[in-house]
Amino acid sequence: MQPSFGFLLGFIPGAFVIGKILEDSRNLSLPKVFTALILGQGVIYLFGLSYLYLNLNFILHKPVSPYSVLMAGFLIFLPGDALKTAIAALVMVPIRHRLFSQTNTN
């Protein structure tokens, strides 16, 4: 019942969205990977922020505005998450190419 539990729940549909976008892509481009990761991150934020708002207002009975939830659960973490997303996209493309090129030679 922690206020941040929604973000953990959001990892499941977030990973599903990323996987669905990239599952049939053997030749990945950086824009496609970056877009998939951004959309997946958006799903995580959607679940996390919704749960955070509901938890604080209705379970813990600490009235907070949607703006406060955005500030506390989104804007503070956005720069770090954007940097990690960019790094993941930059690393994923060459790793995926190498994995598929090794798989095809065996």
N, CA, C and O atoms as a printed pandas DataFrame, in Angstrom:
     atom_number atom_name residue_name chain_id  residue_number  x_coord  y_coord  z_coord
0              1         N          MET        A               1    0.810   -1.199    0.000
1              2        CA          MET        A               1    0.000    0.000    0.000
2              3         C          MET        A               1    0.857    1.269    0.000
3              4         O          MET        A               1    0.362    2.350    0.316
4              5         N          GLN        A               2    2.107    1.144   -0.343
5              6        CA          GLN        A               2    2.970    2.320   -0.425
6              7         C          GLN        A               2    2.536    3.204   -1.582
7              8         O          GLN        A               2    2.088    2.684   -2.603
8              9         N          PRO        A               3    2.653    4.528   -1.461
9             10        CA          PRO        A               3    2.250    5.416   -2.549
10            11         C          PRO        A               3    3.002    5.176   -3.861
11            12         O          PRO        A               3    2.481    5.480   -4.933
12            13         N          SER        A               4    4.197    4.644   -3.788
13            14        CA          SER        A               4    4.987    4.424   -5.011
14            15         C          SER        A               4    4.726    3.061   -5.653
15            16         O          SER        A               4    5.319    2.758   -6.689
16            17         N          PHE        A               5    3.868    2.243   -5.078
17            18        CA          PHE        A               5    3.629    0.900   -5.590
18            19         C          PHE        A               5    3.084    0.897   -7.016
19            20         O          PHE        A               5    3.330   -0.049   -7.764
20            21         N          GLY        A               6    2.357    1.929   -7.402
21            22        CA          GLY        A               6    1.803    2.003   -8.754
22            23         C          GLY        A               6    2.879    2.009   -9.828
23            24         O          GLY        A               6    2.665    1.502  -10.929
24            25         N          PHE        A               7    4.032    2.579   -9.511
25            26        CA          PHE        A               7    5.126    2.575  -10.487
26            27         C          PHE        A               7    5.625    1.154  -10.719
27            28         O          PHE        A               7    5.953    0.781  -11.845
28            29         N          LEU        A               8    5.682    0.360   -9.646
29            30        CA          LEU        A               8    6.079   -1.047   -9.804
30            31         C          LEU        A               8    5.055   -1.809  -10.639
31            32         O          LEU        A               8    5.420   -2.610  -11.500
32            33         N          LEU        A               9    3.781   -1.560  -10.384
33            34        CA          LEU        A               9    2.739   -2.190  -11.193
34            35         C          LEU        A               9    2.845   -1.771  -12.652
35            36         O          LEU        A               9    2.582   -2.566  -13.555
36            37         N          GLY        A              10    3.230   -0.521  -12.879
37            38        CA          GLY        A              10    3.342    0.009  -14.231
38            39         C          GLY        A              10    4.448   -0.623  -15.055
39            40         O          GLY        A              10    4.422   -0.554  -16.283
40            41         N          PHE        A              11    5.427   -1.240  -14.389
41            42        CA          PHE        A              11    6.503   -1.896  -15.136
42            43         C          PHE        A              11    5.978   -3.023  -16.022
43            44         O          PHE        A              11    6.512   -3.257  -17.106
44            45         N          ILE        A              12    4.945   -3.714  -15.573
45            46        CA          ILE        A              12    4.419   -4.848  -16.344
46            47         C          ILE        A              12    3.811   -4.383  -17.663
47            48         O          ILE        A              12    4.241   -4.848  -18.719
48            49         N          PRO        A              13    2.823   -3.480  -17.645
49            50        CA          PRO        A              13    2.290   -3.025  -18.942
50            51         C          PRO        A              13    3.302   -2.180  -19.727
51            52         O          PRO        A              13    3.273   -2.169  -20.957
52            53         N          GLY        A              14    4.190   -1.479  -19.029
53            54        CA          GLY        A              14    5.219   -0.700  -19.725
54            55         C          GLY        A              14    6.144   -1.597  -20.535
55            56         O          GLY        A              14    6.454   -1.304  -21.690
56            57         N          ALA        A              15    6.581   -2.689  -19.924
57            58        CA          ALA        A              15    7.439   -3.651  -20.634
58            59         C          ALA        A              15    6.674   -4.316  -21.774
59            60         O          ALA        A              15    7.243   -4.599  -22.828
60            61         N          PHE        A              16    5.391   -4.564  -21.560
61            62        CA          PHE        A              16    4.569   -5.164  -22.613
62            63         C          PHE        A              16    4.487   -4.246  -23.830
63            64         O          PHE        A              16    4.624   -4.699  -24.966
64            65         N          VAL        A              17    4.266   -2.964  -23.590
65            66        CA          VAL        A              17    4.178   -1.991  -24.688
66            67         C          VAL        A              17    5.492   -1.934  -25.458
67            68         O          VAL        A              17    5.491   -1.964  -26.689
68            69         N          ILE        A              18    6.593   -1.853  -24.756
69            70        CA          ILE        A              18    7.903   -1.809  -25.415
70            71         C          ILE        A              18    8.127   -3.083  -26.224
71            72         O          ILE        A              18    8.570   -3.028  -27.371
72            73         N          GLY        A              19    7.820   -4.221  -25.623
73            74        CA          GLY        A              19    7.997   -5.499  -26.308
74            75         C          GLY        A              19    7.136   -5.622  -27.546
75            76         O          GLY        A              19    7.596   -6.122  -28.573
76            77         N          LYS        A              20    5.888   -5.171  -27.466
77            78        CA          LYS        A              20    4.998   -5.253  -28.627
78            79         C          LYS        A              20    5.490   -4.374  -29.772
79            80         O          LYS        A              20    5.408   -4.762  -30.938
80            81         N          ILE        A              21    5.994   -3.213  -29.443
81            82        CA          ILE        A              21    6.476   -2.303  -30.491
82            83         C          ILE        A              21    7.720   -2.867  -31.170
83            84         O          ILE        A              21    7.883   -2.719  -32.381
84            85         N          LEU        A              22    8.594   -3.508  -30.406
85            86        CA          LEU        A              22    9.890   -3.939  -30.940
86            87         C          LEU        A              22    9.989   -5.428  -31.250
87            88         O          LEU        A              22   11.034   -5.878  -31.719
88            89         N          GLU        A              23    8.933   -6.212  -31.002
89            90        CA          GLU        A              23    9.061   -7.665  -31.102
90            91         C          GLU        A              23    9.388   -8.196  -32.496
91            92         O          GLU        A              23   10.120   -9.180  -32.602
92            93         N          ASP        A              24    8.893   -7.606  -33.541
93            94        CA          ASP        A              24    9.134   -8.114  -34.888
94            95         C          ASP        A              24   10.215   -7.343  -35.629
95            96         O          ASP        A              24   10.382   -7.504  -36.838
96            97         N          SER        A              25   10.936   -6.517  -34.915
97            98        CA          SER        A              25   11.930   -5.663  -35.556
98            99         C          SER        A              25   13.311   -6.289  -35.471
99           100         O          SER        A              25   13.930   -6.307  -34.407
100          101         N          ARG        A              26   13.780   -6.793  -36.575
101          102        CA          ARG        A              26   15.157   -7.308  -36.597
102          103         C          ARG        A              26   16.148   -6.179  -36.850
103          104         O          ARG        A              26   17.245   -6.171  -36.291
104          105         N          ASN        A              27   15.765   -5.242  -37.676
105          106        CA          ASN        A              27   16.589   -4.074  -37.939
106          107         C          ASN        A              27   16.025   -2.898  -37.162
107          108         O          ASN        A              27   15.088   -2.239  -37.611
108          109         N          LEU        A              28   16.590   -2.642  -36.014
109          110        CA          LEU        A              28   16.089   -1.560  -35.180
110          111         C          LEU        A              28   16.782   -0.262  -35.523
111          112         O          LEU        A              28   17.991   -0.215  -35.752
112          113         N          SER        A              29   15.994    0.780  -35.551
113          114        CA          SER        A              29   16.569    2.107  -35.717
114          115         C          SER        A              29   16.502    2.815  -34.373
115          116         O          SER        A              29   15.641    2.516  -33.546
116          117         N          LEU        A              30   17.392    3.730  -34.167
117          118        CA          LEU        A              30   17.428    4.479  -32.919
118          119         C          LEU        A              30   16.106    5.206  -32.664
119          120         O          LEU        A              30   15.619    5.171  -31.534
120          121         N          PRO        A              31   15.502    5.863  -33.659
121          122        CA          PRO        A              31   14.215    6.532  -33.394
122          123         C          PRO        A              31   13.105    5.564  -32.963
123          124         O          PRO        A              31   12.295    5.895  -32.097
124          125         N          LYS        A              32   13.070    4.375  -33.563
125          126        CA          LYS        A              32   12.033    3.416  -33.195
126          127         C          LYS        A              32   12.233    2.918  -31.760
127          128         O          LYS        A              32   11.270    2.815  -31.000
128          129         N          VAL        A              33   13.451    2.616  -31.396
129          130        CA          VAL        A              33   13.750    2.158  -30.034
130          131         C          VAL        A              33   13.450    3.260  -29.032
131          132         O          VAL        A              33   12.836    3.012  -27.995
132          133         N          PHE        A              34   13.881    4.472  -29.337
133          134        CA          PHE        A              34   13.656    5.598  -28.442
134          135         C          PHE        A              34   12.157    5.852  -28.256
135          136         O          PHE        A              34   11.698    6.102  -27.141
136          137         N          THR        A              35   11.404    5.786  -29.348
137          138        CA          THR        A              35    9.948    5.960  -29.267
138          139         C          THR        A              35    9.308    4.879  -28.413
139          140         O          THR        A              35    8.454    5.174  -27.578
140          141         N          ALA        A              36    9.712    3.631  -28.613
141          142        CA          ALA        A              36    9.161    2.529  -27.817
142          143         C          ALA        A              36    9.464    2.727  -26.338
143          144         O          ALA        A              36    8.593    2.517  -25.493
144          145         N          LEU        A              37   10.688    3.128  -26.019
145          146        CA          LEU        A              37   11.056    3.328  -24.620
146          147         C          LEU        A              37   10.298    4.493  -23.995
147          148         O          LEU        A              37    9.901    4.427  -22.831
148          149         N          ILE        A              38   10.100    5.551  -24.759
149          150        CA          ILE        A              38    9.343    6.707  -24.255
150          151         C          ILE        A              38    7.896    6.313  -23.993
151          152         O          ILE        A              38    7.330    6.688  -22.966
152          153         N          LEU        A              39    7.289    5.559  -24.910
153          154        CA          LEU        A              39    5.907    5.122  -24.713
154          155         C          LEU        A              39    5.790    4.187  -23.507
155          156         O          LEU        A              39    4.847    4.297  -22.724
156          157         N          GLY        A              40    6.732    3.284  -23.361
157          158        CA          GLY        A              40    6.739    2.400  -22.200
158          159         C          GLY        A              40    6.890    3.177  -20.903
159          160         O          GLY        A              40    6.222    2.881  -19.913
160          161         N          GLN        A              41    7.764    4.167  -20.912
161          162        CA          GLN        A              41    7.943    5.016  -19.734
162          163         C          GLN        A              41    6.660    5.788  -19.440
163          164         O          GLN        A              41    6.301    5.984  -18.279
164          165         N          GLY        A              42    5.974    6.223  -20.487
165          166        CA          GLY        A              42    4.698    6.920  -20.310
166          167         C          GLY        A              42    3.658    6.045  -19.634
167          168         O          GLY        A              42    2.897    6.517  -18.789
168          169         N          VAL        A              43    3.623    4.771  -20.003
169          170        CA          VAL        A              43    2.688    3.833  -19.373
170          171         C          VAL        A              43    3.038    3.656  -17.889
171          172         O          VAL        A              43    2.149    3.609  -17.039
172          173         N          ILE        A              44    4.314    3.562  -17.592
173          174        CA          ILE        A              44    4.740    3.428  -16.196
174          175         C          ILE        A              44    4.308    4.655  -15.394
175          176         O          ILE        A              44    3.783    4.525  -14.288
176          177         N          TYR        A              45    4.528    5.831  -15.948
177          178        CA          TYR        A              45    4.104    7.064  -15.280
178          179         C          TYR        A              45    2.583    7.119  -15.128
179          180         O          TYR        A              45    2.086    7.570  -14.096
180          181         N          LEU        A              46    1.847    6.672  -16.129
181          182        CA          LEU        A              46    0.392    6.682  -16.063
182          183         C          LEU        A              46   -0.104    5.849  -14.878
183          184         O          LEU        A              46   -0.941    6.304  -14.098
184          185         N          PHE        A              47    0.412    4.639  -14.751
185          186        CA          PHE        A              47    0.033    3.783  -13.630
186          187         C          PHE        A              47    0.523    4.367  -12.307
187          188         O          PHE        A              47   -0.228    4.430  -11.333
188          189         N          GLY        A              48    1.770    4.789  -12.277
189          190        CA          GLY        A              48    2.363    5.271  -11.040
190          191         C          GLY        A              48    1.715    6.532  -10.510
191          192         O          GLY        A              48    1.419    6.629   -9.319
192          193         N          LEU        A              49    1.492    7.498  -11.384
193          194        CA          LEU        A              49    0.897    8.755  -10.942
194          195         C          LEU        A              49   -0.562    8.579  -10.544
195          196         O          LEU        A              49   -1.029    9.202   -9.590
196          197         N          SER        A              50   -1.281    7.732  -11.273
197          198        CA          SER        A              50   -2.678    7.469  -10.915
198          199         C          SER        A              50   -2.764    6.833   -9.534
199          200         O          SER        A              50   -3.549    7.262   -8.688
200          201         N          TYR        A              51   -1.950    5.807   -9.317
201          202        CA          TYR        A              51   -1.952    5.135   -8.027
202          203         C          TYR        A              51   -1.503    6.079   -6.914
203          204         O          TYR        A              51   -2.078    6.065   -5.826
204          205         N          LEU        A              52   -0.496    6.888   -7.169
205          206        CA          LEU        A              52   -0.006    7.837   -6.183
206          207         C          LEU        A              52   -1.112    8.800   -5.762
207          208         O          LEU        A              52   -1.310    9.048   -4.573
208          209         N          TYR        A              53   -1.826    9.336   -6.736
209          210        CA          TYR        A              53   -2.920   10.268   -6.441
210          211         C          TYR        A              53   -4.015    9.588   -5.622
211          212         O          TYR        A              53   -4.454   10.117   -4.600
212          213         N          LEU        A              54   -4.448    8.418   -6.074
213          214        CA          LEU        A              54   -5.516    7.700   -5.371
214          215         C          LEU        A              54   -5.080    7.286   -3.966
215          216         O          LEU        A              54   -5.858    7.398   -3.018
216          217         N          ASN        A              55   -3.861    6.816   -3.830
217          218        CA          ASN        A              55   -3.355    6.382   -2.536
218          219         C          ASN        A              55   -3.296    7.544   -1.554
219          220         O          ASN        A              55   -3.774    7.434   -0.425
220          221         N          LEU        A              56   -2.718    8.638   -1.978
221          222        CA          LEU        A              56   -2.578    9.773   -1.065
222          223         C          LEU        A              56   -3.927   10.351   -0.678
223          224         O          LEU        A              56   -4.149   10.663    0.492
224          225         N          ASN        A              57   -4.826   10.500   -1.628
225          226        CA          ASN        A              57   -6.108   11.146   -1.357
226          227         C          ASN        A              57   -7.115   10.247   -0.653
227          228         O          ASN        A              57   -7.826   10.708    0.239
228          229         N          PHE        A              58   -7.191    8.985   -1.028
229          230        CA          PHE        A              58   -8.286    8.153   -0.546
230          231         C          PHE        A              58   -7.871    7.066    0.451
231          232         O          PHE        A              58   -8.717    6.573    1.197
232          233         N          ILE        A              59   -6.620    6.690    0.483
233          234        CA          ILE        A              59   -6.177    5.667    1.431
234          235         C          ILE        A              59   -5.478    6.318    2.623
235          236         O          ILE        A              59   -5.799    6.032    3.777
236          237         N          LEU        A              60   -4.534    7.184    2.334
237          238        CA          LEU        A              60   -3.817    7.863    3.411
238          239         C          LEU        A              60   -4.520    9.132    3.885
239          240         O          LEU        A              60   -4.124    9.722    4.890
240          241         N          HIS        A              61   -5.555    9.552    3.172
241          242        CA          HIS        A              61   -6.350   10.743    3.514
242          243         C          HIS        A              61   -5.475   11.983    3.670
243          244         O          HIS        A              61   -5.634   12.766    4.606
244          245         N          LYS        A              62   -4.549   12.138    2.728
245          246        CA          LYS        A              62   -3.719   13.334    2.661
246          247         C          LYS        A              62   -4.080   14.037    1.362
247          248         O          LYS        A              62   -3.547   13.691    0.308
248          249         N          PRO        A              63   -4.961   15.004    1.417
249          250        CA          PRO        A              63   -5.419   15.639    0.177
250          251         C          PRO        A              63   -4.269   16.322   -0.576
251          252         O          PRO        A              63   -3.587   17.196   -0.040
252          253         N          VAL        A              64   -4.079   15.907   -1.810
253          254        CA          VAL        A              64   -3.083   16.528   -2.682
254          255         C          VAL        A              64   -3.746   16.808   -4.023
255          256         O          VAL        A              64   -4.667   16.107   -4.442
256          257         N          SER        A              65   -3.266   17.827   -4.670
257          258        CA          SER        A              65   -3.801   18.186   -5.985
258          259         C          SER        A              65   -3.093   17.375   -7.066
259          260         O          SER        A              65   -1.996   16.865   -6.840
260          261         N          PRO        A              66   -3.715   17.254   -8.237
261          262        CA          PRO        A              66   -3.015   16.596   -9.346
262          263         C          PRO        A              66   -1.685   17.272   -9.668
263          264         O          PRO        A              66   -0.723   16.600  -10.038
264          265         N          TYR        A              67   -1.623   18.594   -9.530
265          266        CA          TYR        A              67   -0.374   19.315   -9.775
266          267         C          TYR        A              67    0.727   18.861   -8.808
267          268         O          TYR        A              67    1.873   18.666   -9.211
268          269         N          SER        A              68    0.369   18.696   -7.536
269          270        CA          SER        A              68    1.347   18.240   -6.540
270          271         C          SER        A              68    1.845   16.834   -6.858
271          272         O          SER        A              68    3.023   16.523   -6.680
272          273         N          VAL        A              69    0.931   15.991   -7.329
273          274        CA          VAL        A              69    1.318   14.632   -7.707
274          275         C          VAL        A              69    2.271   14.675   -8.895
275          276         O          VAL        A              69    3.255   13.937   -8.926
276          277         N          LEU        A              70    1.987   15.531   -9.872
277          278        CA          LEU        A              70    2.891   15.671  -11.023
278          279         C          LEU        A              70    4.266   16.158  -10.591
279          280         O          LEU        A              70    5.287   15.673  -11.078
280          281         N          MET        A              71    4.285   17.110   -9.685
281          282        CA          MET        A              71    5.572   17.629   -9.211
282          283         C          MET        A              71    6.355   16.561   -8.451
283          284         O          MET        A              71    7.554   16.393   -8.673
284          285         N          ALA        A              72    5.683   15.843   -7.561
285          286        CA          ALA        A              72    6.367   14.887   -6.692
286          287         C          ALA        A              72    6.700   13.575   -7.386
287          288         O          ALA        A              72    7.697   12.935   -7.052
288          289         N          GLY        A              73    5.869   13.163   -8.358
289          290        CA          GLY        A              73    6.064   11.846   -8.956
290          291         C          GLY        A              73    6.520   11.847  -10.392
291          292         O          GLY        A              73    6.794   10.789  -10.958
292          293         N          PHE        A              74    6.606   13.035  -11.001
293          294        CA          PHE        A              74    6.946   13.076  -12.420
294          295         C          PHE        A              74    8.073   14.064  -12.716
295          296         O          PHE        A              74    9.143   13.667  -13.178
296          297         N          LEU        A              75    7.838   15.327  -12.455
297          298        CA          LEU        A              75    8.803   16.350  -12.878
298          299         C          LEU        A              75   10.158   16.218  -12.203
299          300         O          LEU        A              75   11.184   16.521  -12.812
300          301         N          ILE        A              76   10.173   15.775  -10.968
301          302        CA          ILE        A              76   11.449   15.612  -10.262
302          303         C          ILE        A              76   12.279   14.502  -10.904
303          304         O          ILE        A              76   13.502   14.607  -10.994
304          305         N          PHE        A              77   11.610   13.445  -11.346
305          306        CA          PHE        A              77   12.314   12.278  -11.883
306          307         C          PHE        A              77   12.515   12.334  -13.397
307          308         O          PHE        A              77   13.270   11.533  -13.948
308          309         N          LEU        A              78   11.855   13.263  -14.067
309          310        CA          LEU        A              78   11.907   13.324  -15.526
310          311         C          LEU        A              78   13.317   13.483  -16.098
311          312         O          LEU        A              78   13.656   12.756  -17.032
312          313         N          PRO        A              79   14.153   14.383  -15.596
313          314        CA          PRO        A              79   15.499   14.500  -16.185
314          315         C          PRO        A              79   16.308   13.207  -16.092
315          316         O          PRO        A              79   16.937   12.802  -17.069
316          317         N          GLY        A              80   16.298   12.565  -14.944
317          318        CA          GLY        A              80   17.043   11.307  -14.789
318          319         C          GLY        A              80   16.474   10.200  -15.651
319          320         O          GLY        A              80   17.223    9.440  -16.267
320          321         N          ASP        A              81   15.153   10.102  -15.700
321          322        CA          ASP        A              81   14.526    9.074  -16.531
322          323         C          ASP        A              81   14.788    9.319  -18.012
323          324         O          ASP        A              81   14.989    8.372  -18.771
324          325         N          ALA        A              82   14.786   10.577  -18.426
325          326        CA          ALA        A              82   15.077   10.891  -19.832
326          327         C          ALA        A              82   16.513   10.507  -20.179
327          328         O          ALA        A              82   16.766    9.964  -21.254
328          329         N          LEU        A              83   17.440   10.782  -19.289
329          330        CA          LEU        A              83   18.839   10.414  -19.524
330          331         C          LEU        A              83   19.004    8.898  -19.596
331          332         O          LEU        A              83   19.694    8.387  -20.478
332          333         N          LYS        A              84   18.374    8.181  -18.669
333          334        CA          LYS        A              84   18.471    6.714  -18.674
334          335         C          LYS        A              84   17.811    6.117  -19.916
335          336         O          LYS        A              84   18.296    5.126  -20.463
336          337         N          THR        A              85   16.710    6.718  -20.358
337          338        CA          THR        A              85   16.038    6.239  -21.565
338          339         C          THR        A              85   16.929    6.445  -22.785
339          340         O          THR        A              85   17.037    5.559  -23.633
340          341         N          ALA        A              86   17.561    7.603  -22.876
341          342        CA          ALA        A              86   18.454    7.874  -24.013
342          343         C          ALA        A              86   19.646    6.907  -24.007
343          344         O          ALA        A              86   20.022    6.389  -25.058
344          345         N          ILE        A              87   20.229    6.666  -22.856
345          346        CA          ILE        A              87   21.358    5.738  -22.763
346          347         C          ILE        A              87   20.917    4.329  -23.151
347          348         O          ILE        A              87   21.619    3.636  -23.888
348          349         N          ALA        A              88   19.758    3.907  -22.657
349          350        CA          ALA        A              88   19.251    2.565  -22.991
350          351         C          ALA        A              88   19.025    2.420  -24.490
351          352         O          ALA        A              88   19.344    1.377  -25.061
352          353         N          ALA        A              89   18.482    3.447  -25.134
353          354        CA          ALA        A              89   18.252    3.383  -26.578
354          355         C          ALA        A              89   19.578    3.317  -27.329
355          356         O          ALA        A              89   19.723    2.546  -28.277
356          357         N          LEU        A              90   20.531    4.119  -26.908
357          358        CA          LEU        A              90   21.833    4.138  -27.578
358          359         C          LEU        A              90   22.577    2.816  -27.419
359          360         O          LEU        A              90   23.309    2.412  -28.322
360          361         N          VAL        A              91   22.405    2.143  -26.301
361          362        CA          VAL        A              91   23.089    0.880  -26.044
362          363         C          VAL        A              91   22.344   -0.291  -26.678
363          364         O          VAL        A              91   22.960   -1.249  -27.145
364          365         N          MET        A              92   21.027   -0.208  -26.690
365          366        CA          MET        A              92   20.228   -1.337  -27.155
366          367         C          MET        A              92   20.413   -1.626  -28.639
367          368         O          MET        A              92   20.494   -2.789  -29.035
368          369         N          VAL        A              93   20.479   -0.606  -29.449
369          370        CA          VAL        A              93   20.569   -0.814  -30.897
370          371         C          VAL        A              93   21.808   -1.615  -31.282
371          372         O          VAL        A              93   21.667   -2.619  -31.981
372          373         N          PRO        A              94   23.029   -1.226  -30.861
373          374        CA          PRO        A              94   24.192   -2.037  -31.241
374          375         C          PRO        A              94   24.190   -3.435  -30.615
375          376         O          PRO        A              94   24.632   -4.397  -31.243
376          377         N          ILE        A              95   23.695   -3.547  -29.383
377          378        CA          ILE        A              95   23.650   -4.876  -28.758
378          379         C          ILE        A              95   22.699   -5.777  -29.521
379          380         O          ILE        A              95   23.023   -6.934  -29.791
380          381         N          ARG        A              96   21.546   -5.269  -29.867
381          382        CA          ARG        A              96   20.562   -6.079  -30.605
382          383         C          ARG        A              96   21.107   -6.477  -31.975
383          384         O          ARG        A              96   20.915   -7.614  -32.406
384          385         N          HIS        A              97   21.782   -5.558  -32.666
385          386        CA          HIS        A              97   22.388   -5.899  -33.965
386          387         C          HIS        A              97   23.424   -7.001  -33.809
387          388         O          HIS        A              97   23.478   -7.929  -34.616
388          389         N          ARG        A              98   24.239   -6.899  -32.779
389          390        CA          ARG        A              98   25.272   -7.911  -32.561
390          391         C          ARG        A              98   24.650   -9.264  -32.229
391          392         O          ARG        A              98   25.109  -10.293  -32.724
392          393         N          LEU        A              99   23.614   -9.272  -31.401
393          394        CA          LEU        A              99   22.946  -10.528  -31.049
394          395         C          LEU        A              99   22.341  -11.200  -32.274
395          396         O          LEU        A              99   22.476  -12.410  -32.455
396          397         N          PHE        A             100   21.680  -10.419  -33.108
397          398        CA          PHE        A             100   21.067  -11.008  -34.295
398          399         C          PHE        A             100   22.097  -11.437  -35.329
399          400         O          PHE        A             100   21.880  -12.411  -36.049
400          401         N          SER        A             101   23.229  -10.712  -35.414
401          402        CA          SER        A             101   24.242  -11.129  -36.379
402          403         C          SER        A             101   24.922  -12.417  -35.912
403          404         O          SER        A             101   25.297  -13.236  -36.752
404          405         N          GLN        A             102   25.093  -12.623  -34.624
405          406        CA          GLN        A             102   25.667  -13.859  -34.104
406          407         C          GLN        A             102   24.682  -15.016  -34.232
407          408         O          GLN        A             102   25.089  -16.146  -34.502
408          409         N          THR        A             103   23.405  -14.751  -34.045
409          410        CA          THR        A             103   22.386  -15.780  -34.165
410          411         C          THR        A             103   22.280  -16.272  -35.609
411          412         O          THR        A             103   22.091  -17.464  -35.847
412          413         N          ASN        A             104   22.399  -15.375  -36.549
413          414        CA          ASN        A             104   22.263  -15.730  -37.951
414          415         C          ASN        A             104   23.470  -16.489  -38.486
415          416         O          ASN        A             104   23.345  -17.205  -39.480
416          417         N          THR        A             105   24.652  -16.353  -37.845
417          418        CA          THR        A             105   25.844  -17.051  -38.326
418          419         C          THR        A             105   25.947  -18.459  -37.783
419          420         O          THR        A             105   26.711  -19.266  -38.315
420          421         N          ASN        A             106   25.197  -18.778  -36.736
421          422        CA          ASN        A             106   25.268  -20.121  -36.136
422          423         C          ASN        A             106   24.334  -21.073  -36.808
423          424         O          ASN        A             106   24.267  -22.242  -36.430
